Amino acid sequence: MAQTLRFAIFVLSACCAGLAFFTFHSFWAWAAPIAILIAGSLFAEYAFSRLASPEEKQRDLEDRVRNPPT
């Protein structure tokens, strides 16, 4: 469940960043989406660390070690 919530928060922040990008027509057109994505990612990781059980955290870390981002 914590993994799903982390993904949902990230998708929501990505949608908000896209909306901000197409709404603003100035300097904020690129600064706001970047700030929204960073804040959303930090909040998603915070929510995961607070809600996940120790076993789920261990599985997540093992998965990250076995499958590093390319």
All heavy atoms as TSV, in Angstrom:
chain	resi	resn	atom	element	x	y	z
A	1	MET	N	N	0.805	-1.179	0.000
A	1	MET	CA	C	0.000	0.000	0.000
A	1	MET	C	C	0.862	1.263	0.000
A	1	MET	O	O	0.540	2.225	-0.687
A	1	MET	CB	C	-0.902	0.007	1.223
A	1	MET	CG	C	-1.728	1.257	1.277
A	1	MET	SD	S	-2.825	1.281	2.657
A	1	MET	CE	C	-2.440	2.878	3.294
A	2	ALA	N	N	1.941	1.269	0.762
A	2	ALA	CA	C	2.807	2.443	0.819
A	2	ALA	C	C	3.450	2.703	-0.541
A	2	ALA	O	O	3.616	3.858	-0.945
A	2	ALA	CB	C	3.876	2.265	1.887
A	3	GLN	N	N	3.784	1.627	-1.248
A	3	GLN	CA	C	4.376	1.768	-2.583
A	3	GLN	C	C	3.370	2.413	-3.543
A	3	GLN	O	O	3.729	3.270	-4.350
A	3	GLN	CB	C	4.800	0.377	-3.075
A	3	GLN	CG	C	5.652	0.399	-4.296
A	3	GLN	CD	C	7.096	0.679	-3.986
A	3	GLN	OE1	O	7.413	1.688	-3.381
A	3	GLN	NE2	N	7.955	-0.215	-4.385
A	4	THR	N	N	2.119	1.992	-3.453
A	4	THR	CA	C	1.069	2.552	-4.303
A	4	THR	C	C	0.836	4.021	-3.985
A	4	THR	O	O	0.667	4.842	-4.899
A	4	THR	CB	C	-0.243	1.766	-4.111
A	4	THR	OG1	O	0.015	0.381	-4.342
A	4	THR	CG2	C	-1.319	2.250	-5.043
A	5	LEU	N	N	0.840	4.349	-2.702
A	5	LEU	CA	C	0.667	5.742	-2.307
A	5	LEU	C	C	1.820	6.604	-2.796
A	5	LEU	O	O	1.612	7.729	-3.261
A	5	LEU	CB	C	0.531	5.848	-0.790
A	5	LEU	CG	C	0.233	7.235	-0.252
A	5	LEU	CD1	C	-1.103	7.736	-0.774
A	5	LEU	CD2	C	0.249	7.222	1.250
A	6	ARG	N	N	3.050	6.080	-2.737
A	6	ARG	CA	C	4.208	6.827	-3.233
A	6	ARG	C	C	4.045	7.114	-4.724
A	6	ARG	O	O	4.283	8.224	-5.181
A	6	ARG	CB	C	5.486	6.034	-2.991
A	6	ARG	CG	C	6.691	6.746	-3.535
A	6	ARG	CD	C	8.025	6.111	-3.451
A	6	ARG	NE	N	8.184	4.809	-2.904
A	6	ARG	CZ	C	9.355	4.196	-2.788
A	6	ARG	NH1	N	10.452	4.800	-3.161
A	6	ARG	NH2	N	9.447	3.003	-2.298
A	7	PHE	N	N	3.619	6.114	-5.477
A	7	PHE	CA	C	3.418	6.290	-6.916
A	7	PHE	C	C	2.296	7.290	-7.194
A	7	PHE	O	O	2.425	8.150	-8.071
A	7	PHE	CB	C	3.109	4.942	-7.568
A	7	PHE	CG	C	2.892	5.035	-9.041
A	7	PHE	CD1	C	3.948	5.295	-9.895
A	7	PHE	CD2	C	1.633	4.873	-9.587
A	7	PHE	CE1	C	3.752	5.389	-11.266
A	7	PHE	CE2	C	1.427	4.966	-10.940
A	7	PHE	CZ	C	2.488	5.221	-11.784
A	8	ALA	N	N	1.202	7.208	-6.439
A	8	ALA	CA	C	0.071	8.113	-6.648
A	8	ALA	C	C	0.461	9.568	-6.362
A	8	ALA	O	O	0.072	10.472	-7.105
A	8	ALA	CB	C	-1.098	7.703	-5.767
A	9	ILE	N	N	1.223	9.791	-5.312
A	9	ILE	CA	C	1.664	11.154	-4.990
A	9	ILE	C	C	2.567	11.682	-6.099
A	9	ILE	O	O	2.448	12.837	-6.511
A	9	ILE	CB	C	2.369	11.191	-3.625
A	9	ILE	CG1	C	1.370	10.925	-2.507
A	9	ILE	CG2	C	3.060	12.533	-3.409
A	9	ILE	CD1	C	2.007	10.727	-1.150
A	10	PHE	N	N	3.471	10.840	-6.608
A	10	PHE	CA	C	4.356	11.279	-7.675
A	10	PHE	C	C	3.568	11.612	-8.948
A	10	PHE	O	O	3.831	12.626	-9.594
A	10	PHE	CB	C	5.419	10.226	-7.973
A	10	PHE	CG	C	6.351	10.651	-9.058
A	10	PHE	CD1	C	7.312	11.621	-8.822
A	10	PHE	CD2	C	6.269	10.112	-10.329
A	10	PHE	CE1	C	8.165	12.043	-9.822
A	10	PHE	CE2	C	7.116	10.521	-11.331
A	10	PHE	CZ	C	8.066	11.489	-11.079
A	11	VAL	N	N	2.595	10.781	-9.303
A	11	VAL	CA	C	1.778	11.042	-10.498
A	11	VAL	C	C	0.979	12.336	-10.326
A	11	VAL	O	O	0.889	13.143	-11.258
A	11	VAL	CB	C	0.851	9.846	-10.797
A	11	VAL	CG1	C	-0.193	10.200	-11.833
A	11	VAL	CG2	C	1.664	8.655	-11.254
A	12	LEU	N	N	0.426	12.541	-9.131
A	12	LEU	CA	C	-0.321	13.770	-8.879
A	12	LEU	C	C	0.573	14.998	-8.992
A	12	LEU	O	O	0.175	16.010	-9.577
A	12	LEU	CB	C	-0.970	13.707	-7.495
A	12	LEU	CG	C	-1.844	14.890	-7.110
A	12	LEU	CD1	C	-3.046	14.983	-8.044
A	12	LEU	CD2	C	-2.305	14.740	-5.675
A	13	SER	N	N	1.788	14.912	-8.457
A	13	SER	CA	C	2.689	16.065	-8.564
A	13	SER	C	C	3.114	16.293	-10.018
A	13	SER	O	O	3.277	17.437	-10.438
A	13	SER	CB	C	3.903	15.894	-7.659
A	13	SER	OG	O	4.762	14.892	-8.141
A	14	ALA	N	N	3.283	15.227	-10.780
A	14	ALA	CA	C	3.633	15.379	-12.194
A	14	ALA	C	C	2.492	16.048	-12.965
A	14	ALA	O	O	2.734	16.911	-13.822
A	14	ALA	CB	C	3.968	14.028	-12.806
A	15	CYS	N	N	1.260	15.682	-12.646
A	15	CYS	CA	C	0.110	16.329	-13.293
A	15	CYS	C	C	0.031	17.805	-12.922
A	15	CYS	O	O	-0.228	18.649	-13.786
A	15	CYS	CB	C	-1.175	15.616	-12.904
A	15	CYS	SG	S	-1.344	13.975	-13.613
A	16	CYS	N	N	0.260	18.115	-11.666
A	16	CYS	CA	C	0.254	19.519	-11.229
A	16	CYS	C	C	1.385	20.303	-11.899
A	16	CYS	O	O	1.205	21.464	-12.277
A	16	CYS	CB	C	0.382	19.602	-9.721
A	16	CYS	SG	S	-1.078	19.046	-8.848
A	17	ALA	N	N	2.545	19.673	-12.059
A	17	ALA	CA	C	3.660	20.347	-12.727
A	17	ALA	C	C	3.332	20.610	-14.188
A	17	ALA	O	O	3.639	21.687	-14.714
A	17	ALA	CB	C	4.924	19.499	-12.607
A	18	GLY	N	N	2.708	19.659	-14.850
A	18	GLY	CA	C	2.295	19.874	-16.238
A	18	GLY	C	C	1.278	20.978	-16.363
A	18	GLY	O	O	1.354	21.814	-17.262
A	19	LEU	N	N	0.334	20.998	-15.452
A	19	LEU	CA	C	-0.673	22.052	-15.449
A	19	LEU	C	C	-0.033	23.414	-15.211
A	19	LEU	O	O	-0.368	24.395	-15.886
A	19	LEU	CB	C	-1.728	21.766	-14.374
A	19	LEU	CG	C	-2.883	22.736	-14.284
A	19	LEU	CD1	C	-3.723	22.676	-15.558
A	19	LEU	CD2	C	-3.739	22.406	-13.077
A	20	ALA	N	N	0.910	23.480	-14.288
A	20	ALA	CA	C	1.606	24.742	-14.018
A	20	ALA	C	C	2.406	25.189	-15.237
A	20	ALA	O	O	2.454	26.382	-15.554
A	20	ALA	CB	C	2.524	24.592	-12.809
A	21	PHE	N	N	3.036	24.245	-15.924
A	21	PHE	CA	C	3.825	24.593	-17.102
A	21	PHE	C	C	2.959	25.218	-18.190
A	21	PHE	O	O	3.357	26.186	-18.831
A	21	PHE	CB	C	4.536	23.360	-17.645
A	21	PHE	CG	C	5.357	23.640	-18.866
A	21	PHE	CD1	C	6.572	24.296	-18.761
A	21	PHE	CD2	C	4.915	23.252	-20.117
A	21	PHE	CE1	C	7.335	24.568	-19.891
A	21	PHE	CE2	C	5.678	23.512	-21.249
A	21	PHE	CZ	C	6.885	24.167	-21.132
A	22	PHE	N	N	1.776	24.668	-18.402
A	22	PHE	CA	C	0.918	25.193	-19.455
A	22	PHE	C	C	0.106	26.408	-19.013
A	22	PHE	O	O	-0.468	27.104	-19.848
A	22	PHE	CB	C	-0.024	24.097	-19.969
A	22	PHE	CG	C	0.702	23.058	-20.759
A	22	PHE	CD1	C	0.776	21.748	-20.306
A	22	PHE	CD2	C	1.348	23.377	-21.946
A	22	PHE	CE1	C	1.458	20.788	-21.023
A	22	PHE	CE2	C	2.032	22.419	-22.672
A	22	PHE	CZ	C	2.083	21.127	-22.212
A	23	THR	N	N	0.067	26.686	-17.712
A	23	THR	CA	C	-0.694	27.831	-17.207
A	23	THR	C	C	0.142	29.101	-17.177
A	23	THR	O	O	-0.333	30.164	-17.579
A	23	THR	CB	C	-1.234	27.536	-15.791
A	23	THR	OG1	O	-2.051	26.364	-15.857
A	23	THR	CG2	C	-2.053	28.691	-15.273
A	24	PHE	N	N	1.376	28.999	-16.678
A	24	PHE	CA	C	2.228	30.179	-16.550
A	24	PHE	C	C	2.882	30.515	-17.883
A	24	PHE	O	O	3.237	29.636	-18.652
A	24	PHE	CB	C	3.304	29.958	-15.491
A	24	PHE	CG	C	2.754	29.760	-14.109
A	24	PHE	CD1	C	3.178	28.706	-13.331
A	24	PHE	CD2	C	1.819	30.634	-13.587
A	24	PHE	CE1	C	2.673	28.519	-12.057
A	24	PHE	CE2	C	1.313	30.456	-12.315
A	24	PHE	CZ	C	1.741	29.391	-11.547
A	25	HIS	N	N	3.066	31.813	-18.134
A	25	HIS	CA	C	3.651	32.259	-19.406
A	25	HIS	C	C	4.792	33.230	-19.163
A	25	HIS	O	O	4.868	34.283	-19.787
A	25	HIS	CB	C	2.587	32.923	-20.272
A	25	HIS	CG	C	1.457	32.025	-20.607
A	25	HIS	ND1	N	1.572	30.973	-21.476
A	25	HIS	CD2	C	0.180	31.995	-20.159
A	25	HIS	CE1	C	0.419	30.349	-21.578
A	25	HIS	NE2	N	-0.452	30.953	-20.780
A	26	SER	N	N	5.683	32.887	-18.255
A	26	SER	CA	C	6.801	33.771	-17.957
A	26	SER	C	C	7.944	32.935	-17.393
A	26	SER	O	O	8.055	31.755	-17.682
A	26	SER	CB	C	6.360	34.837	-16.948
A	26	SER	OG	O	6.034	34.237	-15.721
A	27	PHE	N	N	8.743	33.576	-16.550
A	27	PHE	CA	C	9.851	32.893	-15.889
A	27	PHE	C	C	9.367	31.661	-15.131
A	27	PHE	O	O	10.035	30.641	-15.077
A	27	PHE	CB	C	10.529	33.873	-14.921
A	27	PHE	CG	C	11.443	33.221	-13.924
A	27	PHE	CD1	C	12.697	32.785	-14.311
A	27	PHE	CD2	C	11.047	33.038	-12.608
A	27	PHE	CE1	C	13.540	32.180	-13.399
A	27	PHE	CE2	C	11.883	32.435	-11.691
A	27	PHE	CZ	C	13.142	32.003	-12.098
A	28	TRP	N	N	8.162	31.749	-14.560
A	28	TRP	CA	C	7.632	30.660	-13.747
A	28	TRP	C	C	7.242	29.448	-14.592
A	28	TRP	O	O	6.972	28.383	-14.044
A	28	TRP	CB	C	6.437	31.143	-12.943
A	28	TRP	CG	C	6.816	32.246	-12.029
A	28	TRP	CD1	C	6.467	33.550	-12.145
A	28	TRP	CD2	C	7.663	32.158	-10.884
A	28	TRP	NE1	N	7.030	34.283	-11.140
A	28	TRP	CE2	C	7.772	33.452	-10.347
A	28	TRP	CE3	C	8.339	31.112	-10.256
A	28	TRP	CZ2	C	8.525	33.714	-9.219
A	28	TRP	CZ3	C	9.086	31.386	-9.133
A	28	TRP	CH2	C	9.177	32.665	-8.629
A	29	ALA	N	N	7.234	29.597	-15.920
A	29	ALA	CA	C	6.825	28.483	-16.775
A	29	ALA	C	C	7.747	27.273	-16.647
A	29	ALA	O	O	7.321	26.154	-16.868
A	29	ALA	CB	C	6.762	28.941	-18.231
A	30	TRP	N	N	8.990	27.507	-16.272
A	30	TRP	CA	C	9.877	26.352	-16.087
A	30	TRP	C	C	10.280	26.179	-14.631
A	30	TRP	O	O	10.615	25.066	-14.200
A	30	TRP	CB	C	11.114	26.464	-16.967
A	30	TRP	CG	C	11.990	27.633	-16.631
A	30	TRP	CD1	C	11.919	28.885	-17.147
A	30	TRP	CD2	C	13.055	27.657	-15.681
A	30	TRP	NE1	N	12.863	29.689	-16.567
A	30	TRP	CE2	C	13.586	28.964	-15.676
A	30	TRP	CE3	C	13.618	26.700	-14.832
A	30	TRP	CZ2	C	14.638	29.336	-14.851
A	30	TRP	CZ3	C	14.670	27.073	-14.014
A	30	TRP	CH2	C	15.174	28.376	-14.044
A	31	ALA	N	N	10.245	27.229	-13.834
A	31	ALA	CA	C	10.665	27.124	-12.432
A	31	ALA	C	C	9.602	26.435	-11.571
A	31	ALA	O	O	9.936	25.613	-10.712
A	31	ALA	CB	C	10.967	28.510	-11.874
A	32	ALA	N	N	8.351	26.751	-11.781
A	32	ALA	CA	C	7.286	26.163	-10.971
A	32	ALA	C	C	7.173	24.653	-11.150
A	32	ALA	O	O	7.083	23.925	-10.156
A	32	ALA	CB	C	5.963	26.846	-11.271
A	33	PRO	N	N	7.179	24.122	-12.381
A	33	PRO	CA	C	7.091	22.668	-12.520
A	33	PRO	C	C	8.267	21.927	-11.869
A	33	PRO	O	O	8.069	20.863	-11.271
A	33	PRO	CB	C	7.080	22.440	-14.036
A	33	PRO	CG	C	6.554	23.701	-14.591
A	33	PRO	CD	C	7.049	24.785	-13.691
A	34	ILE	N	N	9.443	22.483	-11.970
A	34	ILE	CA	C	10.602	21.842	-11.343
A	34	ILE	C	C	10.427	21.823	-9.826
A	34	ILE	O	O	10.658	20.796	-9.174
A	34	ILE	CB	C	11.904	22.555	-11.756
A	34	ILE	CG1	C	12.177	22.307	-13.231
A	34	ILE	CG2	C	13.079	22.073	-10.908
A	34	ILE	CD1	C	13.321	23.111	-13.798
A	35	ALA	N	N	9.981	22.944	-9.267
A	35	ALA	CA	C	9.762	23.011	-7.816
A	35	ALA	C	C	8.650	22.058	-7.377
A	35	ALA	O	O	8.761	21.402	-6.337
A	35	ALA	CB	C	9.422	24.444	-7.412
A	36	ILE	N	N	7.603	21.965	-8.165
A	36	ILE	CA	C	6.494	21.063	-7.832
A	36	ILE	C	C	6.951	19.611	-7.881
A	36	ILE	O	O	6.601	18.813	-7.004
A	36	ILE	CB	C	5.295	21.306	-8.775
A	36	ILE	CG1	C	4.674	22.667	-8.487
A	36	ILE	CG2	C	4.248	20.205	-8.633
A	36	ILE	CD1	C	3.642	23.113	-9.497
A	37	LEU	N	N	7.741	19.242	-8.886
A	37	LEU	CA	C	8.233	17.863	-8.975
A	37	LEU	C	C	9.163	17.523	-7.817
A	37	LEU	O	O	9.090	16.419	-7.260
A	37	LEU	CB	C	8.949	17.637	-10.308
A	37	LEU	CG	C	8.045	17.399	-11.500
A	37	LEU	CD1	C	8.874	17.331	-12.776
A	37	LEU	CD2	C	7.242	16.133	-11.331
A	38	ILE	N	N	10.024	18.443	-7.452
A	38	ILE	CA	C	10.934	18.194	-6.321
A	38	ILE	C	C	10.137	18.044	-5.028
A	38	ILE	O	O	10.360	17.099	-4.255
A	38	ILE	CB	C	11.975	19.320	-6.216
A	38	ILE	CG1	C	12.950	19.234	-7.386
A	38	ILE	CG2	C	12.727	19.240	-4.890
A	38	ILE	CD1	C	13.891	20.411	-7.504
A	39	ALA	N	N	9.198	18.939	-4.790
A	39	ALA	CA	C	8.382	18.867	-3.572
A	39	ALA	C	C	7.541	17.588	-3.549
A	39	ALA	O	O	7.422	16.928	-2.506
A	39	ALA	CB	C	7.483	20.093	-3.467
A	40	GLY	N	N	6.982	17.214	-4.692
A	40	GLY	CA	C	6.185	15.985	-4.765
A	40	GLY	C	C	7.018	14.745	-4.523
A	40	GLY	O	O	6.570	13.816	-3.833
A	41	SER	N	N	8.220	14.707	-5.062
A	41	SER	CA	C	9.101	13.563	-4.844
A	41	SER	C	C	9.512	13.445	-3.383
A	41	SER	O	O	9.530	12.346	-2.816
A	41	SER	CB	C	10.351	13.675	-5.714
A	41	SER	OG	O	10.007	13.629	-7.071
A	42	LEU	N	N	9.839	14.570	-2.771
A	42	LEU	CA	C	10.207	14.550	-1.355
A	42	LEU	C	C	9.034	14.108	-0.478
A	42	LEU	O	O	9.204	13.307	0.451
A	42	LEU	CB	C	10.704	15.927	-0.917
A	42	LEU	CG	C	12.050	16.368	-1.492
A	42	LEU	CD1	C	12.334	17.810	-1.098
A	42	LEU	CD2	C	13.151	15.458	-1.010
A	43	PHE	N	N	7.849	14.607	-0.786
A	43	PHE	CA	C	6.675	14.223	-0.015
A	43	PHE	C	C	6.345	12.742	-0.210
A	43	PHE	O	O	5.969	12.053	0.744
A	43	PHE	CB	C	5.475	15.094	-0.393
A	43	PHE	CG	C	4.232	14.754	0.371
A	43	PHE	CD1	C	4.186	14.924	1.744
A	43	PHE	CD2	C	3.115	14.256	-0.273
A	43	PHE	CE1	C	3.037	14.601	2.463
A	43	PHE	CE2	C	1.976	13.931	0.427
A	43	PHE	CZ	C	1.921	14.106	1.799
A	44	ALA	N	N	6.501	12.237	-1.427
A	44	ALA	CA	C	6.229	10.817	-1.693
A	44	ALA	C	C	7.188	9.924	-0.902
A	44	ALA	O	O	6.770	8.919	-0.321
A	44	ALA	CB	C	6.340	10.534	-3.191
A	45	GLU	N	N	8.462	10.273	-0.873
A	45	GLU	CA	C	9.428	9.484	-0.111
A	45	GLU	C	C	9.165	9.578	1.386
A	45	GLU	O	O	9.306	8.597	2.110
A	45	GLU	CB	C	10.860	9.925	-0.425
A	45	GLU	CG	C	11.314	9.542	-1.811
A	45	GLU	CD	C	11.286	8.039	-2.044
A	45	GLU	OE1	O	11.668	7.273	-1.133
A	45	GLU	OE2	O	10.869	7.630	-3.135
A	46	TYR	N	N	8.772	10.758	1.861
A	46	TYR	CA	C	8.441	10.924	3.277
A	46	TYR	C	C	7.233	10.057	3.645
A	46	TYR	O	O	7.246	9.363	4.676
A	46	TYR	CB	C	8.161	12.397	3.578
A	46	TYR	CG	C	7.667	12.632	4.981
A	46	TYR	CD1	C	8.547	12.589	6.058
A	46	TYR	CD2	C	6.330	12.887	5.233
A	46	TYR	CE1	C	8.100	12.798	7.356
A	46	TYR	CE2	C	5.880	13.093	6.517
A	46	TYR	CZ	C	6.761	13.048	7.584
A	46	TYR	OH	O	6.305	13.244	8.853
A	47	ALA	N	N	6.198	10.091	2.818
A	47	ALA	CA	C	5.001	9.293	3.084
A	47	ALA	C	C	5.344	7.807	3.078
A	47	ALA	O	O	4.855	7.046	3.924
A	47	ALA	CB	C	3.922	9.600	2.048
A	48	PHE	N	N	6.182	7.368	2.147
A	48	PHE	CA	C	6.566	5.963	2.084
A	48	PHE	C	C	7.324	5.558	3.340
A	48	PHE	O	O	7.060	4.506	3.926
A	48	PHE	CB	C	7.423	5.692	0.845
A	48	PHE	CG	C	7.898	4.268	0.758
A	48	PHE	CD1	C	7.044	3.268	0.346
A	48	PHE	CD2	C	9.200	3.944	1.080
A	48	PHE	CE1	C	7.475	1.961	0.275
A	48	PHE	CE2	C	9.643	2.637	1.008
A	48	PHE	CZ	C	8.777	1.640	0.600
A	49	SER	N	N	8.260	6.389	3.767
A	49	SER	CA	C	9.060	6.027	4.940
A	49	SER	C	C	8.211	5.991	6.217
A	49	SER	O	O	8.514	5.233	7.133
A	49	SER	CB	C	10.230	6.981	5.112
A	49	SER	OG	O	9.782	8.263	5.458
A	50	ARG	N	N	7.165	6.792	6.278
A	50	ARG	CA	C	6.301	6.794	7.464
A	50	ARG	C	C	5.292	5.651	7.450
A	50	ARG	O	O	4.930	5.142	8.509
A	50	ARG	CB	C	5.540	8.116	7.554
A	50	ARG	CG	C	6.414	9.328	7.729
A	50	ARG	CD	C	6.944	9.454	9.103
A	50	ARG	NE	N	5.830	9.722	10.004
A	50	ARG	CZ	C	5.939	9.754	11.309
A	50	ARG	NH1	N	7.088	9.551	11.871
A	50	ARG	NH2	N	4.890	9.995	12.054
A	51	LEU	N	N	4.819	5.237	6.276
A	51	LEU	CA	C	3.739	4.252	6.195
A	51	LEU	C	C	4.208	2.820	5.960
A	51	LEU	O	O	3.476	1.886	6.264
A	51	LEU	CB	C	2.755	4.645	5.088
A	51	LEU	CG	C	2.021	5.961	5.299
A	51	LEU	CD1	C	1.205	6.295	4.066
A	51	LEU	CD2	C	1.136	5.876	6.521
A	52	ALA	N	N	5.385	2.642	5.401
A	52	ALA	CA	C	5.840	1.301	5.039
A	52	ALA	C	C	6.314	0.533	6.270
A	52	ALA	O	O	6.912	1.095	7.188
A	52	ALA	CB	C	6.965	1.392	4.024
A	53	SER	N	N	6.055	-0.751	6.237
A	53	SER	CA	C	6.561	-1.620	7.294
A	53	SER	C	C	8.056	-1.855	7.063
A	53	SER	O	O	8.559	-1.640	5.953
A	53	SER	CB	C	5.815	-2.954	7.270
A	53	SER	OG	O	6.110	-3.647	6.073
A	54	PRO	N	N	8.774	-2.298	8.076
A	54	PRO	CA	C	10.210	-2.578	7.884
A	54	PRO	C	C	10.474	-3.609	6.778
A	54	PRO	O	O	11.443	-3.489	6.036
A	54	PRO	CB	C	10.662	-3.103	9.246
A	54	PRO	CG	C	9.702	-2.512	10.213
A	54	PRO	CD	C	8.384	-2.424	9.478
A	55	GLU	N	N	9.589	-4.599	6.644
A	55	GLU	CA	C	9.766	-5.594	5.582
A	55	GLU	C	C	9.593	-4.974	4.202
A	55	GLU	O	O	10.326	-5.300	3.263
A	55	GLU	CB	C	8.766	-6.748	5.756
A	55	GLU	CG	C	8.991	-7.581	6.990
A	55	GLU	CD	C	8.364	-6.962	8.236
A	55	GLU	OE1	O	7.420	-6.146	8.099
A	55	GLU	OE2	O	8.849	-7.269	9.330
A	56	GLU	N	N	8.623	-4.076	4.078
A	56	GLU	CA	C	8.400	-3.425	2.785
A	56	GLU	C	C	9.573	-2.511	2.427
A	56	GLU	O	O	9.988	-2.438	1.271
A	56	GLU	CB	C	7.101	-2.636	2.810
A	56	GLU	CG	C	6.656	-2.173	1.444
A	56	GLU	CD	C	5.253	-1.595	1.448
A	56	GLU	OE1	O	4.643	-1.458	2.522
A	56	GLU	OE2	O	4.782	-1.283	0.347
A	57	LYS	N	N	10.124	-1.830	3.422
A	57	LYS	CA	C	11.301	-0.996	3.176
A	57	LYS	C	C	12.486	-1.852	2.734
A	57	LYS	O	O	13.223	-1.478	1.820
A	57	LYS	CB	C	11.670	-0.217	4.433
A	57	LYS	CG	C	10.707	0.874	4.789
A	57	LYS	CD	C	11.123	1.552	6.078
A	57	LYS	CE	C	10.105	2.547	6.551
A	57	LYS	NZ	N	10.475	3.151	7.838
A	58	GLN	N	N	12.653	-3.011	3.383
A	58	GLN	CA	C	13.744	-3.920	3.020
A	58	GLN	C	C	13.581	-4.422	1.591
A	58	GLN	O	O	14.540	-4.454	0.820
A	58	GLN	CB	C	13.788	-5.096	4.002
A	58	GLN	CG	C	14.908	-6.065	3.741
A	58	GLN	CD	C	16.269	-5.484	4.034
A	58	GLN	OE1	O	16.396	-4.616	4.898
A	58	GLN	NE2	N	17.265	-5.939	3.324
A	59	ARG	N	N	12.359	-4.827	1.218
A	59	ARG	CA	C	12.107	-5.293	-0.157
A	59	ARG	C	C	12.376	-4.186	-1.169
A	59	ARG	O	O	12.919	-4.429	-2.253
A	59	ARG	CB	C	10.678	-5.794	-0.292
A	59	ARG	CG	C	10.444	-7.154	0.286
A	59	ARG	CD	C	9.112	-7.740	-0.171
A	59	ARG	NE	N	7.996	-6.818	0.027
A	59	ARG	CZ	C	7.210	-6.805	1.103
A	59	ARG	NH1	N	7.424	-7.638	2.087
A	59	ARG	NH2	N	6.210	-5.941	1.186
A	60	ASP	N	N	11.988	-2.952	-0.836
A	60	ASP	CA	C	12.221	-1.823	-1.734
A	60	ASP	C	C	13.718	-1.588	-1.937
A	60	ASP	O	O	14.171	-1.381	-3.064
A	60	ASP	CB	C	11.554	-0.565	-1.178
A	60	ASP	CG	C	11.703	0.623	-2.103
A	60	ASP	OD1	O	11.222	0.548	-3.253
A	60	ASP	OD2	O	12.307	1.621	-1.677
A	61	LEU	N	N	14.479	-1.636	-0.856
A	61	LEU	CA	C	15.927	-1.448	-0.969
A	61	LEU	C	C	16.583	-2.570	-1.770
A	61	LEU	O	O	17.463	-2.329	-2.603
A	61	LEU	CB	C	16.563	-1.357	0.416
A	61	LEU	CG	C	16.277	-0.071	1.180
A	61	LEU	CD1	C	16.812	-0.193	2.599
A	61	LEU	CD2	C	16.889	1.111	0.488
A	62	GLU	N	N	16.149	-3.818	-1.526
A	62	GLU	CA	C	16.687	-4.946	-2.286
A	62	GLU	C	C	16.371	-4.806	-3.775
A	62	GLU	O	O	17.211	-5.094	-4.622
A	62	GLU	CB	C	16.143	-6.252	-1.745
A	62	GLU	CG	C	16.691	-6.619	-0.386
A	62	GLU	CD	C	16.001	-7.829	0.223
A	62	GLU	OE1	O	15.044	-8.371	-0.398
A	62	GLU	OE2	O	16.410	-8.234	1.323
A	63	ASP	N	N	15.161	-4.358	-4.080
A	63	ASP	CA	C	14.772	-4.177	-5.486
A	63	ASP	C	C	15.614	-3.075	-6.134
A	63	ASP	O	O	16.019	-3.199	-7.291
A	63	ASP	CB	C	13.292	-3.828	-5.581
A	63	ASP	CG	C	12.826	-3.687	-7.006
A	63	ASP	OD1	O	13.061	-4.643	-7.788
A	63	ASP	OD2	O	12.246	-2.651	-7.345
A	64	ARG	N	N	15.896	-2.016	-5.407
A	64	ARG	CA	C	16.718	-0.922	-5.964
A	64	ARG	C	C	18.153	-1.378	-6.207
A	64	ARG	O	O	18.792	-0.926	-7.141
A	64	ARG	CB	C	16.717	0.278	-5.021
A	64	ARG	CG	C	15.400	1.000	-4.998
A	64	ARG	CD	C	15.458	2.182	-4.090
A	64	ARG	NE	N	14.152	2.807	-3.946
A	64	ARG	CZ	C	13.989	4.082	-3.685
A	64	ARG	NH1	N	15.023	4.873	-3.529
A	64	ARG	NH2	N	12.785	4.568	-3.552
A	65	VAL	N	N	18.657	-2.271	-5.350
A	65	VAL	CA	C	20.032	-2.771	-5.537
A	65	VAL	C	C	20.085	-3.715	-6.734
A	65	VAL	O	O	21.003	-3.660	-7.548
A	65	VAL	CB	C	20.524	-3.479	-4.250
A	65	VAL	CG1	C	21.806	-4.231	-4.507
A	65	VAL	CG2	C	20.710	-2.453	-3.146
A	66	ARG	N	N	19.084	-4.592	-6.866
A	66	ARG	CA	C	19.071	-5.545	-7.979
A	66	ARG	C	C	18.801	-4.876	-9.311
A	66	ARG	O	O	19.294	-5.315	-10.349
A	66	ARG	CB	C	18.015	-6.621	-7.734
A	66	ARG	CG	C	18.503	-7.729	-6.878
A	66	ARG	CD	C	17.529	-8.899	-6.910
A	66	ARG	NE	N	17.240	-9.258	-5.525
A	66	ARG	CZ	C	16.090	-9.081	-4.913
A	66	ARG	NH1	N	15.058	-8.583	-5.548
A	66	ARG	NH2	N	15.952	-9.431	-3.661
A	67	ASN	N	N	17.977	-3.844	-9.325
A	67	ASN	CA	C	17.560	-3.171	-10.563
A	67	ASN	C	C	17.854	-1.685	-10.476
A	67	ASN	O	O	16.948	-0.869	-10.317
A	67	ASN	CB	C	16.058	-3.379	-10.792
A	67	ASN	CG	C	15.668	-4.823	-10.819
A	67	ASN	OD1	O	16.316	-5.628	-11.458
A	67	ASN	ND2	N	14.637	-5.167	-10.078
A	68	PRO	N	N	19.129	-1.297	-10.601
A	68	PRO	CA	C	19.441	0.132	-10.502
A	68	PRO	C	C	18.878	0.899	-11.696
A	68	PRO	O	O	18.694	0.346	-12.783
A	68	PRO	CB	C	20.966	0.158	-10.523
A	68	PRO	CG	C	21.371	-1.108	-11.186
A	68	PRO	CD	C	20.291	-2.105	-10.870
A	69	PRO	N	N	18.542	2.175	-11.497
A	69	PRO	CA	C	18.029	2.972	-12.620
A	69	PRO	C	C	19.093	3.121	-13.699
A	69	PRO	O	O	20.279	3.225	-13.410
A	69	PRO	CB	C	17.690	4.319	-11.992
A	69	PRO	CG	C	18.306	4.319	-10.648
A	69	PRO	CD	C	18.629	2.925	-10.272
A	70	THR	N	N	18.646	3.118	-14.917
A	70	THR	CA	C	19.610	3.233	-16.033
A	70	THR	C	C	19.703	4.627	-16.535
A	70	THR	O	O	18.921	5.461	-16.340
A	70	THR	CB	C	19.180	2.317	-17.208
A	70	THR	OG1	O	17.853	2.659	-17.588
A	70	THR	CG2	C	19.264	0.881	-16.805
